[in-house]
Amino acid sequence: MSNGANTWFFITGYCLMKYLKKTMYYFLFLLVLLSFSWPLNASGKQPTIPVSVANLTRDMDLDEIVFFWSQLDEARRNILVKFLQGYNESESPTLEFMRISPDKYYLNVHKFDSDFIINFSEKYHNKWKIYVVQPHGKKLFSISNSITARNERIDNVADYKADPKKIQTFLQKGWLSFHDKMHKKAFISKAFYNSIQNYNLPRGMIYETIGKTSLPDEYHITGNSFSNTWLIDTNYLKKNFSEKILKTTEGDHEIGFIIEFAHRKKAIKGLAFSGSFLLIVVFANLFMPRNDPVSLWLKGE
């Protein structure tokens, strides 16, 4: 290699190291910083809460949901007692849900007109939040045979999936919603405890809950010793989220929810901030004036 080529090779290497050295330091620092803000446990799981069988005394049994008095603070006890005084299980609405990811779920509540309970079977964690939105998807009262046929071809869920006759019944009752383009698998489950799993709901944006306010934490309690349970006061919904409620032709109401683990939002904000800051650092290193000898020589000064 000639002396001229060696010189240019040295200058090029020096410039790259000079301009990228600080950038790499910033990037590594932000990477370490981001690792601390990343959700360590995205599923919201935590150690099992030990509850003695003797503590069932004075606990409230609500069909499949048992509330343990010792797991509730004074404020939640008072809210639960007041809530159950006006709660009528026979008026429980139908819940339609779709799992978006391990830390995010969509939920539609069909035909409610009184208080109801949402029991989410992930281990209780106060970072699980529920947001009120308009119902997901649109109603269809008839669908093509291809949807039910695809549902029939899904393997290993024979005891869980709904057959074509059930799906038509759900449609007639207004219990199913759909994305305009439909879902590839179009899986629809049978109704279990007034709940239907439907993978035809539309998927929203990853940042859709940023800036939204969740329901008050006082209405988020532990159910069955481990699960996340929300006590939904319909009067509270009508007063604070009236624009999210749709009224059906039968005089009932429908509403949507997003259940999400709170650290997901922190991770999204952290990634956005880190990415923006990294771009600023890169452009600053590339375009800010340099007074070192090599930079001045490259400028011809």
BAFI-3210 file (N, C-alpha, C; in Angstrom, 3 decimals, decimal comma, padded with zeros to 6 digits):
// residues 301
n [1|2|3|4|5|6|7|8|9|10|11|12|13|14|15|16|17|18|19|20|21|22|23|24|25|26|27|28|29|30|31|32|33|34|35|36|37|38|39|40|41|42|43|44|45|46|47|48|49|50|51|52|53|54|55|56|57|58|59|60|61|62|63|64|65|66|67|68|69|70|71|72|73|74|75|76|77|78|79|80|81|82|83|84|85|86|87|88|89|90|91|92|93|94|95|96|97|98|99|100|101|102|103|104|105|106|107|108|109|110|111|112|113|114|115|116|117|118|119|120|121|122|123|124|125|126|127|128|129|130|131|132|133|134|135|136|137|138|139|140|141|142|143|144|145|146|147|148|149|150|151|152|153|154|155|156|157|158|159|160|161|162|163|164|165|166|167|168|169|170|171|172|173|174|175|176|177|178|179|180|181|182|183|184|185|186|187|188|189|190|191|192|193|194|195|196|197|198|199|200|201|202|203|204|205|206|207|208|209|210|211|212|213|214|215|216|217|218|219|220|221|222|223|224|225|226|227|228|229|230|231|232|233|234|235|236|237|238|239|240|241|242|243|244|245|246|247|248|249|250|251|252|253|254|255|256|257|258|259|260|261|262|263|264|265|266|267|268|269|270|271|272|273|274|275|276|277|278|279|280|281|282|283|284|285|286|287|288|289|290|291|292|293|294|295|296|297|298|299|300|301]
n.u [000,860|000,555|002,189|000,433|-002,051|-001,943|-001,971|-004,499|-006,074|-005,446|-006,405|-009,132|-009,892|-009,289|-011,077|-013,547|-013,391|-013,213|-015,603|-017,531|-016,977|-017,973|-020,658|-021,030|-020,498|-022,654|-024,740|-024,324|-024,630|-027,335|-028,491|-027,962|-029,335|-031,944|-032,387|-032,986|-035,451|-037,056|-039,839|-039,602|-041,130|-043,298|-045,734|-046,987|-046,825|-046,388|-045,017|-046,768|-049,641|-049,885|-052,599|-054,511|-056,771|-058,505|-059,024|-061,165|-063,401|-065,847|-065,265|-066,383|-068,367|-068,842|-070,318|-068,249|-066,218|-064,211|-063,746|-061,178|-061,111|-058,865|-057,049|-057,705|-057,581|-058,828|-060,271|-060,914|-062,421|-064,723|-065,668|-066,185|-068,220|-070,292|-070,619|-071,501|-073,949|-075,723|-075,398|-076,316|-076,067|-077,408|-077,824|-075,500|-073,354|-072,377|-069,054|-066,625|-063,497|-060,027|-056,735|-054,023|-051,288|-048,948|-049,165|-051,332|-054,771|-057,860|-061,254|-064,716|-067,827|-070,978|-074,382|-075,050|-076,598|-076,438|-074,401|-071,305|-068,852|-065,448|-063,345|-060,098|-057,929|-055,097|-052,260|-052,636|-051,630|-050,712|-049,973|-051,406|-053,701|-056,866|-058,510|-060,994|-062,691|-064,215|-066,388|-064,632|-064,152|-066,757|-070,277|-071,628|-074,271|-074,478|-072,237|-069,798|-069,495|-066,850|-065,585|-066,612|-065,772|-062,976|-062,676|-063,434|-061,297|-059,179|-056,827|-056,551|-058,211|-060,758|-062,634|-063,001|-063,493|-066,108|-068,849|-070,249|-073,044|-073,244|-071,802|-073,454|-075,591|-074,409|-073,963|-076,565|-077,399|-075,831|-073,243|-070,736|-067,982|-066,222|-063,245|-062,721|-061,316|-061,208|-059,805|-057,000|-057,060|-059,474|-060,561|-063,054|-064,375|-066,299|-068,927|-067,891|-068,660|-070,030|-068,202|-066,485|-063,982|-062,587|-060,918|-061,230|-061,301|-060,305|-056,894|-055,306|-053,143|-049,784|-049,267|-051,691|-052,857|-051,393|-051,385|-053,995|-056,381|-056,644|-059,170|-060,118|-057,833|-058,912|-061,042|-059,929|-059,259|-058,229|-059,210|-060,455|-058,160|-055,910|-056,317|-056,882|-059,388|-061,974|-064,310|-067,039|-068,694|-071,595|-072,855|-070,722|-069,323|-071,186|-071,219|-068,576|-067,545|-069,337|-069,279|-068,054|-069,806|-072,086|-075,441|-077,723|-080,220|-082,043|-082,133|-080,146|-076,608|-073,303|-069,756|-066,203|-063,010|-059,524|-057,129|-054,103|-050,653|-048,887|-046,133|-045,603|-046,234|-044,267|-042,012|-042,411|-042,345|-039,731|-038,215|-038,895|-037,880|-035,151|-034,447|-034,897|-033,099|-030,698|-030,584|-030,346|-027,835|-026,193|-026,527|-025,585|-022,911|-022,079|-022,435|-021,711|-019,356|-015,838|-012,678|-010,335|-007,062|-007,226|-009,887|-009,808|-007,915|-009,223|-011,170|-009,633|-008,435]
n.v [-001,179|002,247|005,286|007,460|006,203|004,946|007,199|008,331|006,224|006,226|008,777|008,510|006,434|007,665|009,822|008,486|007,196|009,417|010,777|008,867|007,875|009,175|008,848|006,073|005,673|007,105|005,571|003,031|003,765|004,585|002,188|000,575|002,103|001,865|-000,823|-001,013|000,202|-001,408|-003,667|-005,980|-008,123|-008,907|-010,201|-009,662|-011,266|-012,381|-013,379|-016,117|-015,420|-016,127|-017,688|-018,620|-021,365|-020,964|-018,295|-017,967|-017,376|-014,920|-014,110|-013,273|-015,102|-015,300|-016,909|-018,161|-016,568|-015,741|-013,627|-012,693|-011,535|-010,729|-009,933|-007,470|-003,954|-001,380|000,557|-000,776|-002,872|-001,543|-000,519|-002,899|-004,111|-002,226|-002,333|-004,993|-004,961|-003,903|-005,537|-007,801|-010,948|-012,372|-010,571|-010,310|-009,238|-010,242|-011,049|-010,309|-011,118|-010,581|-011,722|-009,727|-009,602|-010,984|-009,005|-007,402|-006,943|-007,004|-006,064|-006,438|-005,458|-006,674|-005,701|-004,571|-003,246|-002,758|-002,877|-004,691|-007,378|-007,786|-010,384|-011,154|-013,560|-013,504|-013,556|-011,517|-008,151|-004,856|-003,321|-004,005|-002,465|-001,024|000,345|002,541|002,356|002,862|000,278|-002,471|-003,107|-003,978|-004,705|-007,684|-009,422|-011,601|-013,905|-015,042|-018,446|-019,111|-018,111|-019,601|-022,030|-021,864|-021,657|-024,226|-025,708|-025,288|-026,797|-028,968|-027,684|-028,608|-028,911|-026,363|-024,468|-022,743|-024,158|-023,895|-023,461|-022,430|-020,074|-018,622|-018,257|-016,615|-014,367|-013,530|-012,736|-010,575|-010,717|-010,789|-009,150|-007,665|-007,254|-005,204|-006,503|-009,054|-011,714|-013,877|-016,472|-016,416|-017,387|-018,446|-018,906|-021,187|-020,136|-019,455|-019,132|-016,729|-015,556|-014,978|-015,874|-014,160|-013,894|-012,114|-009,419|-006,012|-004,846|-002,385|000,543|000,365|002,294|003,168|003,517|005,432|008,425|008,109|007,725|005,325|003,192|003,897|002,785|001,762|000,174|-002,078|-005,214|-008,185|-011,337|-014,630|-015,278|-014,858|-013,676|-010,825|-008,566|-006,443|-004,142|-002,946|-000,034|001,021|003,497|005,192|004,840|005,910|008,528|009,459|008,417|008,651|009,089|006,857|004,793|002,707|002,557|-000,075|-001,502|-002,804|-001,360|-001,794|-001,460|-001,071|-001,403|-000,827|-002,138|-001,865|-003,941|-003,720|-004,181|-001,975|-001,385|-001,698|000,672|002,332|001,154|001,634|004,446|004,767|003,571|005,280|007,736|007,078|006,386|008,835|010,519|009,295|009,697|012,484|012,781|011,471|013,087|015,499|014,894|014,476|016,881|019,094|021,804|021,083|021,409|020,060|019,041|017,275|017,632|020,347|020,198|018,676|020,488|022,278|024,320]
n.w [000,000|-000,849|000,323|000,193|000,153|002,639|004,279|003,733|004,638|007,349|008,075|007,490|009,280|011,708|011,695|011,732|014,222|015,832|015,418|016,055|018,540|020,923|020,331|020,470|023,167|024,303|023,290|024,500|027,163|027,208|026,527|028,750|030,645|029,673|030,057|032,716|032,894|031,415|031,255|033,750|034,267|032,260|032,145|034,459|036,658|040,033|043,243|044,788|046,727|050,049|051,555|054,235|054,762|056,814|056,704|055,091|056,477|056,816|054,276|050,973|048,857|045,502|043,353|040,972|041,856|044,561|047,275|049,345|052,527|053,992|052,106|051,225|051,530|053,802|052,346|049,941|050,946|051,869|049,440|048,058|049,650|049,400|046,639|046,169|047,379|045,557|043,427|040,866|039,911|037,946|035,950|034,593|031,980|028,587|027,802|025,446|024,191|023,215|023,023|022,707|023,239|025,654|027,608|027,035|026,378|024,574|025,149|024,858|026,151|026,158|026,039|028,685|031,604|034,197|037,196|036,871|036,896|036,092|035,717|035,555|034,639|035,290|037,424|040,263|040,075|040,823|038,698|036,485|034,417|033,505|030,746|029,485|026,448|023,189|021,875|020,386|016,934|014,495|014,286|012,908|011,442|009,991|008,516|006,126|004,985|004,969|007,224|009,408|008,473|008,523|011,234|011,934|011,005|012,712|014,759|017,679|019,505|019,861|021,907|022,689|020,708|018,928|017,189|013,809|014,129|016,734|016,380|014,635|016,353|018,300|016,696|016,068|018,577|018,953|020,019|018,914|017,339|014,550|012,582|009,706|007,653|008,527|010,535|009,997|011,126|012,427|014,822|017,058|020,204|022,268|024,525|027,707|031,016|030,443|028,718|025,657|023,469|020,860|017,919|015,872|016,276|015,647|015,575|017,471|017,722|019,046|020,908|021,912|024,453|025,706|027,454|028,228|030,904|033,409|034,961|038,383|040,903|043,217|042,564|041,630|042,585|044,412|043,283|043,934|045,300|043,703|041,156|038,913|039,556|038,558|039,714|038,186|037,996|036,678|036,724|037,220|034,818|032,977|033,799|033,490|031,112|028,984|026,242|025,249|025,371|023,725|022,701|022,444|020,217|021,781|024,068|025,873|026,784|025,358|025,642|025,416|026,511|027,370|028,619|030,189|030,983|033,016|032,733|030,089|028,748|029,798|028,698|025,958|025,911|026,844|024,771|022,636|023,568|023,887|021,254|019,913|021,263|020,604|017,842|017,796|019,014|017,147|014,803|015,839|016,326|013,753|012,356|013,906|014,439|014,235|015,801|015,842|014,612|012,348|011,423|010,768|008,768|006,846|006,146|004,823|006,139]
ca.u [000,000|001,384|002,129|-000,797|-003,182|-001,835|-002,376|-005,963|-006,639|-005,301|-007,311|-010,505|-010,077|-009,263|-012,323|-014,627|-013,263|-013,453|-017,019|-018,407|-016,581|-018,970|-021,949|-021,070|-020,612|-024,035|-025,613|-024,171|-025,215|-028,784|-028,893|-027,971|-030,423|-033,206|-032,559|-033,585|-036,849|-037,803|-040,645|-038,916|-042,086|-044,360|-047,005|-047,589|-046,835|-045,680|-045,076|-048,087|-050,064|-050,317|-053,877|-054,950|-058,165|-059,293|-059,378|-062,405|-064,423|-066,236|-065,006|-067,615|-068,352|-069,673|-070,294|-066,891|-065,256|-064,161|-062,966|-060,570|-061,158|-057,524|-056,268|-058,241|-057,427|-060,097|-061,008|-061,452|-063,484|-065,933|-066,157|-066,724|-069,492|-071,280|-070,853|-072,261|-075,317|-076,560|-074,977|-077,215|-075,293|-078,240|-077,775|-074,117|-073,303|-071,484|-067,742|-065,923|-062,123|-058,952|-055,383|-053,132|-049,946|-049,015|-049,438|-052,376|-055,986|-059,037|-062,467|-066,011|-068,886|-072,219|-075,698|-075,052|-077,421|-076,251|-073,006|-070,801|-067,503|-064,492|-062,354|-058,999|-057,214|-053,645|-051,962|-052,879|-050,536|-051,299|-049,572|-052,441|-054,634|-057,960|-058,847|-062,303|-062,667|-065,402|-066,312|-063,709|-064,736|-068,121|-071,206|-072,124|-075,345|-074,292|-070,885|-069,650|-069,153|-065,395|-065,180|-066,899|-064,967|-061,628|-062,774|-063,518|-060,021|-058,183|-056,590|-056,231|-059,098|-062,096|-063,532|-063,004|-063,993|-067,539|-069,211|-070,970|-074,362|-073,024|-071,370|-074,637|-076,358|-073,704|-074,193|-077,949|-077,518|-074,981|-072,131|-069,474|-067,567|-065,254|-062,418|-063,185|-060,640|-061,251|-058,550|-056,651|-057,524|-060,880|-060,961|-064,121|-064,558|-067,595|-069,148|-067,588|-068,917|-070,414|-067,046|-066,204|-062,707|-062,818|-059,713|-061,601|-061,308|-059,203|-055,748|-055,006|-051,747|-049,058|-049,236|-053,052|-053,255|-050,558|-052,176|-055,326|-056,484|-057,270|-060,172|-059,487|-057,227|-059,725|-061,972|-059,099|-059,031|-057,832|-060,299|-060,028|-056,846|-054,769|-056,604|-057,221|-060,828|-062,415|-065,717|-067,414|-069,867|-072,136|-073,116|-069,425|-069,043|-072,087|-070,883|-067,236|-067,176|-070,584|-069,001|-067,536|-070,885|-073,034|-076,740|-078,236|-081,632|-082,855|-082,089|-078,963|-075,428|-072,069|-068,567|-064,948|-061,925|-058,178|-056,407|-052,685|-049,675|-048,451|-044,744|-045,551|-046,204|-042,946|-041,061|-042,626|-041,808|-038,273|-037,679|-039,059|-036,930|-033,789|-034,231|-034,811|-031,856|-029,590|-030,527|-029,810|-026,401|-025,535|-026,481|-024,722|-021,523|-021,748|-022,517|-021,205|-017,991|-014,720|-011,466|-009,139|-006,227|-007,700|-011,081|-009,401|-007,193|-010,229|-011,855|-008,694|-008,062]
ca.v [000,000|003,436|006,219|008,256|005,366|004,796|008,459|008,437|005,182|006,710|009,916|007,996|005,726|008,635|010,580|007,618|007,016|010,694|011,146|007,822|007,474|009,646|008,253|004,717|005,794|007,471|004,435|002,024|004,296|004,531|000,785|000,145|002,810|001,300|-002,165|-000,907|000,615|-002,414|-004,481|-007,203|-009,216|-008,355|-010,872|-009,187|-012,310|-012,089|-014,555|-016,526|-014,814|-017,196|-017,450|-019,767|-021,755|-020,392|-016,924|-017,926|-016,803|-013,549|-013,815|-013,240|-016,036|-014,815|-017,973|-018,630|-015,602|-015,658|-012,485|-012,934|-010,288|-010,343|-009,410|-006,167|-002,887|-000,872|001,252|-001,764|-003,611|-000,720|-000,467|-004,214|-004,298|-001,347|-002,816|-006,242|-004,699|-003,634|-006,398|-008,903|-011,813|-012,818|-009,536|-010,207|-009,131|-011,146|-010,460|-010,775|-010,655|-011,065|-011,548|-009,072|-010,012|-011,390|-007,893|-006,526|-007,640|-006,224|-006,589|-005,816|-005,855|-006,590|-005,698|-004,357|-002,136|-002,681|-003,119|-006,016|-007,705|-008,338|-011,210|-011,396|-014,679|-013,392|-013,321|-010,116|-007,184|-003,518|-002,687|-004,252|-001,340|-001,187|001,622|002,539|002,775|002,447|-001,148|-002,819|-003,770|-003,663|-005,822|-008,373|-010,327|-012,818|-013,977|-016,059|-019,781|-019,260|-017,818|-020,780|-023,150|-021,704|-021,991|-025,670|-026,339|-025,065|-028,063|-029,062|-026,890|-029,103|-028,702|-024,951|-023,636|-022,759|-024,719|-022,903|-023,157|-021,535|-018,767|-017,942|-017,842|-015,454|-013,237|-013,078|-012,079|-009,382|-010,955|-010,848|-007,994|-008,091|-006,331|-005,098|-007,470|-010,340|-012,295|-015,050|-017,700|-016,198|-018,311|-018,036|-019,971|-021,338|-019,211|-020,017|-018,144|-015,480|-014,996|-015,540|-015,458|-013,880|-013,342|-011,297|-008,009|-005,244|-004,518|-000,962|000,954|-000,050|003,403|003,699|003,860|006,514|009,636|007,775|007,488|004,047|003,232|004,063|001,574|001,246|-000,815|-003,217|-006,008|-009,580|-012,296|-016,038|-015,313|-014,623|-013,023|-009,400|-008,377|-005,051|-003,889|-001,920|000,744|001,571|004,929|005,864|004,831|006,829|009,898|009,870|007,908|008,503|009,069|005,534|003,810|002,607|002,039|-001,058|-001,344|-003,361|-000,477|-002,078|-000,687|-001,790|-000,591|-001,552|-001,934|-002,388|-004,345|-003,644|-004,078|-000,581|-001,229|-001,664|002,072|002,866|000,631|002,350|005,801|004,666|003,326|006,493|008,731|006,636|006,506|010,257|011,070|008,720|010,395|013,826|012,657|011,129|014,266|016,502|014,501|014,538|018,206|020,191|022,193|020,449|022,220|019,251|019,212|016,520|018,283|021,590|019,851|018,248|021,686|023,107|025,510]
ca.w [000,000|-000,985|001,449|000,071|000,568|004,090|004,901|003,647|005,503|008,717|008,278|007,515|010,545|012,790|011,652|012,186|015,669|016,491|015,351|016,579|019,886|021,887|019,987|021,006|024,613|024,593|022,969|025,543|028,386|027,082|026,523|030,144|031,320|029,210|030,609|034,044|032,774|030,667|032,178|034,150|034,331|031,418|032,356|035,693|037,675|041,264|044,103|045,238|047,986|050,950|052,220|055,014|054,554|057,905|056,378|054,323|057,359|056,467|052,868|050,191|047,746|044,410|042,370|040,718|042,380|046,020|047,734|050,654|053,294|054,452|050,983|050,862|052,513|054,308|051,283|049,007|051,643|051,854|048,058|047,712|050,357|048,762|045,281|046,190|047,826|044,391|042,321|040,534|039,020|036,830|034,920|034,091|030,515|027,861|027,560|024,240|024,387|022,348|023,576|021,755|023,639|027,072|028,512|026,506|025,967|024,208|025,757|024,599|027,077|025,404|026,658|030,136|032,065|035,646|037,584|036,525|037,361|035,132|036,420|034,619|035,282|035,450|038,838|040,605|040,172|040,741|037,438|035,483|034,362|032,557|030,122|028,841|025,043|022,455|021,529|019,314|015,774|014,095|014,375|011,723|011,831|009,201|007,978|005,096|005,470|005,067|008,602|010,221|007,973|009,062|012,656|012,030|010,660|013,761|015,453|019,105|020,348|019,537|023,040|023,039|019,608|018,670|015,888|012,996|014,685|017,875|015,878|014,134|017,530|018,870|015,804|016,230|019,880|018,970|020,926|018,176|016,547|013,546|011,817|008,323|006,777|009,205|011,008|009,198|011,769|012,728|015,879|017,962|021,188|022,889|025,639|029,018|032,064|029,770|028,021|024,338|022,903|019,442|017,303|014,718|016,635|015,042|016,433|017,490|017,746|020,235|021,845|022,007|025,821|026,223|027,663|028,735|032,337|033,722|036,013|039,693|041,465|044,315|042,032|041,191|043,782|044,207|043,281|043,972|045,942|042,816|039,876|038,871|039,452|038,535|039,999|037,221|038,383|035,434|036,904|037,043|033,380|032,284|034,189|033,069|029,791|028,232|024,802|024,886|025,505|022,623|023,114|021,502|019,862|022,864|025,226|026,675|026,415|025,061|025,875|025,218|027,476|027,098|029,824|029,809|032,064|032,945|032,311|028,632|028,344|030,139|027,727|024,703|026,092|026,942|023,432|021,840|024,062|023,583|019,816|019,559|021,793|019,842|016,555|018,039|019,263|015,880|013,937|016,464|016,102|012,328|011,764|014,723|014,050|014,926|015,746|015,941|013,418|011,180|010,911|010,105|007,524|005,879|005,673|004,092|006,918]
c.u [000,899|001,241|000,867|-002,017|-003,167|-002,316|-003,891|-006,643|-006,595|-006,276|-008,759|-010,800|-010,143|-010,581|-013,497|-014,593|-013,619|-014,933|-017,938|-018,103|-017,629|-020,336|-022,088|-021,191|-022,050|-024,974|-025,531|-024,794|-026,742|-029,288|-028,971|-029,125|-031,772|-033,458|-033,191|-035,062|-037,689|-038,612|-039,977|-039,840|-043,337|-045,699|-047,692|-047,583|-046,015|-045,769|-046,493|-048,409|-050,542|-051,609|-054,297|-056,408|-059,052|-059,754|-060,607|-063,545|-064,608|-065,860|-066,305|-067,468|-069,329|-069,573|-068,859|-065,828|-065,359|-063,258|-062,479|-060,435|-059,764|-056,659|-056,692|-057,959|-058,805|-060,928|-061,659|-062,546|-064,796|-066,539|-066,811|-068,086|-070,589|-071,635|-071,764|-073,695|-076,258|-076,249|-075,953|-076,514|-076,098|-078,253|-076,372|-074,105|-072,403|-070,189|-067,104|-064,495|-061,169|-057,621|-054,490|-051,693|-050,032|-049,351|-050,494|-053,546|-057,048|-060,281|-063,667|-067,020|-070,213|-073,436|-075,636|-075,969|-077,336|-074,785|-072,589|-069,358|-066,684|-063,423|-061,305|-058,033|-055,703|-053,396|-052,021|-051,576|-051,130|-050,878|-050,502|-053,452|-055,708|-058,408|-060,187|-062,165|-064,019|-065,275|-065,406|-064,469|-066,148|-068,973|-071,522|-073,199|-075,394|-072,887|-070,811|-069,253|-067,657|-064,908|-065,406|-066,078|-063,548|-061,616|-062,822|-062,164|-058,945|-058,056|-056,423|-057,124|-060,554|-063,090|-063,727|-063,639|-065,498|-067,804|-070,021|-072,335|-074,249|-072,656|-072,562|-075,522|-075,739|-073,971|-075,587|-078,154|-076,647|-073,774|-070,772|-069,251|-066,431|-064,453|-062,919|-062,615|-060,639|-059,852|-058,270|-057,186|-059,016|-061,384|-062,022|-064,384|-066,032|-067,731|-068,906|-067,759|-069,179|-069,247|-066,799|-064,868|-062,862|-061,590|-060,008|-061,604|-060,137|-058,109|-055,447|-053,506|-051,098|-049,099|-050,636|-053,488|-052,416|-051,388|-053,577|-055,266|-057,223|-058,356|-059,479|-059,000|-058,074|-060,701|-061,236|-058,710|-058,612|-059,055|-059,758|-058,595|-055,693|-055,086|-056,916|-058,724|-061,141|-063,908|-066,153|-068,752|-070,414|-072,459|-071,833|-069,077|-069,896|-071,746|-069,568|-066,856|-068,415|-070,341|-068,475|-068,626|-071,800|-074,333|-077,274|-079,714|-082,549|-082,857|-080,933|-077,790|-074,249|-070,894|-067,335|-063,945|-060,615|-057,543|-054,939|-051,809|-048,941|-047,023|-044,601|-045,456|-044,844|-041,902|-041,176|-042,057|-040,286|-037,628|-037,761|-038,042|-035,501|-033,478|-034,064|-033,488|-030,647|-029,455|-029,940|-028,302|-025,642|-025,418|-025,591|-023,255|-021,125|-021,617|-021,989|-019,759|-016,935|-013,468|-010,196|-008,373|-006,749|-008,934|-010,736|-008,684|-008,177|-010,992|-010,953|-008,281|-006,667]
c.v [001,232|004,326|007,058|007,477|005,154|006,041|008,603|007,402|005,625|007,838|009,449|007,293|006,672|009,415|009,745|007,435|008,297|011,023|010,126|007,429|007,880|009,029|006,859|004,740|006,131|006,292|003,364|002,483|004,210|003,099|000,237|000,786|002,212|-000,075|-002,126|-000,519|-000,390|-003,273|-005,793|-008,397|-008,802|-009,004|-010,427|-010,203|-011,877|-013,320|-014,846|-015,906|-015,916|-016,827|-018,721|-020,063|-021,157|-018,972|-016,824|-017,369|-015,329|-013,179|-013,952|-014,154|-015,550|-015,808|-018,441|-017,692|-015,553|-014,485|-012,763|-011,605|-009,805|-009,749|-008,007|-005,143|-002,318|-000,213|000,262|-002,613|-002,841|-000,657|-001,788|-004,450|-003,475|-001,852|-004,043|-006,053|-004,456|-004,526|-007,551|-009,774|-012,260|-011,814|-009,353|-010,156|-010,200|-010,410|-011,122|-010,255|-011,258|-010,756|-010,959|-009,522|-010,449|-010,258|-006,926|-007,349|-006,624|-006,892|-005,759|-006,348|-005,597|-006,607|-005,648|-003,182|-001,990|-002,975|-004,537|-006,161|-008,249|-009,083|-011,670|-012,392|-014,649|-013,095|-011,830|-009,316|-005,805|-002,756|-003,044|-003,115|-001,633|000,188|001,495|003,092|002,441|000,970|-001,398|-003,495|-003,316|-004,922|-006,379|-009,350|-011,568|-012,765|-015,102|-017,395|-019,966|-019,007|-019,041|-021,967|-023,062|-022,038|-023,504|-026,332|-026,141|-026,323|-027,862|-028,227|-027,337|-028,838|-027,232|-024,089|-023,794|-023,356|-023,678|-022,515|-022,196|-020,135|-017,981|-017,458|-016,610|-014,208|-012,659|-012,334|-010,830|-009,498|-010,949|-009,557|-008,426|-006,920|-006,319|-006,188|-008,885|-010,791|-013,572|-016,340|-017,632|-017,130|-017,688|-019,198|-020,149|-020,285|-019,939|-018,914|-016,762|-014,805|-015,742|-014,994|-015,335|-013,203|-012,576|-009,806|-007,281|-004,947|-003,029|-000,702|000,559|001,034|003,922|004,062|004,979|007,799|009,373|007,504|006,181|004,230|003,318|002,743|000,959|000,163|-002,045|-004,005|-007,423|-010,484|-013,710|-016,196|-014,954|-013,727|-011,536|-009,258|-006,888|-004,993|-002,704|-001,292|001,430|003,066|005,744|005,934|005,862|008,288|010,356|009,423|007,706|008,412|007,725|004,466|003,873|001,990|001,103|-000,809|-001,876|-002,483|-000,761|-001,235|-001,610|-000,841|-001,458|-001,225|-002,423|-002,706|-004,448|-003,547|-002,749|-000,418|-001,216|-000,221|002,703|002,397|001,373|003,764|005,778|004,442|004,577|007,563|008,352|006,780|007,946|010,856|010,561|009,406|011,793|013,774|012,370|012,352|015,358|016,182|014,626|015,970|019,340|020,514|021,498|021,308|021,398|019,356|018,488|017,179|019,567|021,297|019,420|019,438|022,602|024,340|025,336]
c.w [000,000|000,233|001,427|000,540|002,075|004,816|004,910|004,544|006,962|009,013|008,382|008,833|011,714|012,865|012,165|013,700|016,406|016,552|016,030|018,016|020,922|021,620|020,571|022,523|025,020|024,377|024,053|026,852|028,350|027,096|027,942|030,897|030,957|029,810|031,993|033,978|032,024|031,636|032,494|034,140|033,586|031,654|033,638|036,805|038,885|042,143|044,582|046,594|048,917|051,666|052,934|054,738|055,625|057,594|055,486|055,158|057,019|055,042|052,084|048,990|046,686|043,260|042,165|041,285|043,898|046,391|049,149|051,394|053,673|053,337|050,569|051,951|052,866|053,208|050,325|049,656|051,586|050,456|047,671|048,364|049,689|047,369|045,291|046,660|046,640|043,210|042,133|039,493|037,807|035,679|034,352|032,570|029,908|027,535|026,342|024,322|023,357|023,005|022,498|021,983|025,090|028,027|027,982|025,984|025,573|024,788|025,318|025,610|026,379|026,327|028,189|030,462|033,576|035,939|037,209|036,977|036,197|035,924|035,411|035,243|035,082|036,918|039,155|040,672|039,985|039,491|036,279|035,554|033,314|032,075|029,396|027,423|024,419|022,096|020,327|018,172|015,472|014,122|012,991|012,188|010,946|008,616|006,964|005,713|005,639|006,482|009,479|009,761|008,502|010,540|012,853|011,814|011,715|014,605|016,949|020,018|020,137|020,658|023,375|021,952|019,439|017,295|015,113|013,553|015,860|017,403|015,357|015,292|018,174|018,024|015,993|017,545|019,989|019,862|020,224|017,396|015,632|013,006|010,386|007,427|007,349|009,642|010,236|009,805|012,103|013,823|016,770|018,913|021,528|024,000|026,957|030,062|031,462|029,047|026,712|023,860|021,389|018,846|016,025|015,030|015,985|016,061|016,321|017,480|019,065|021,320|022,194|023,427|026,430|026,301|028,178|030,243|032,585|034,772|037,378|040,273|042,581|043,858|041,480|042,441|043,405|044,295|043,264|044,477|045,029|041,621|040,049|038,642|039,503|038,790|039,138|037,622|037,127|035,560|036,731|035,552|032,648|032,597|033,572|031,660|028,918|026,724|024,331|024,853|024,285|023,134|022,044|021,233|020,954|024,111|026,159|026,172|026,126|025,245|025,667|026,307|026,872|028,440|029,468|031,050|031,929|032,447|030,794|028,133|028,646|029,134|026,403|024,795|026,163|025,588|022,569|022,258|023,694|022,111|019,378|020,024|021,010|018,492|016,716|018,243|017,975|014,991|014,517|016,228|014,647|011,821|012,640|014,344|014,894|014,747|015,894|014,620|012,185|010,569|010,182|008,786|006,441|005,313|004,857|004,821|007,511]
res [m|s|n|g|a|n|t|w|f|f|i|t|g|y|c|l|m|k|y|l|k|k|t|m|y|y|f|l|f|l|l|v|l|l|s|f|s|w|p|l|n|a|s|g|k|q|p|t|i|p|v|s|v|a|n|l|t|r|d|m|d|l|d|e|i|v|f|f|w|s|q|l|d|e|a|r|r|n|i|l|v|k|f|l|q|g|y|n|e|s|e|s|p|t|l|e|f|m|r|i|s|p|d|k|y|y|l|n|v|h|k|f|d|s|d|f|i|i|n|f|s|e|k|y|h|n|k|w|k|i|y|v|v|q|p|h|g|k|k|l|f|s|i|s|n|s|i|t|a|r|n|e|r|i|d|n|v|a|d|y|k|a|d|p|k|k|i|q|t|f|l|q|k|g|w|l|s|f|h|d|k|m|h|k|k|a|f|i|s|k|a|f|y|n|s|i|q|n|y|n|l|p|r|g|m|i|y|e|t|i|g|k|t|s|l|p|d|e|y|h|i|t|g|n|s|f|s|n|t|w|l|i|d|t|n|y|l|k|k|n|f|s|e|k|i|l|k|t|t|e|g|d|h|e|i|g|f|i|i|e|f|a|h|r|k|k|a|i|k|g|l|a|f|s|g|s|f|l|l|i|v|v|f|a|n|l|f|m|p|r|n|d|p|v|s|l|w|l|k|g|e]
***
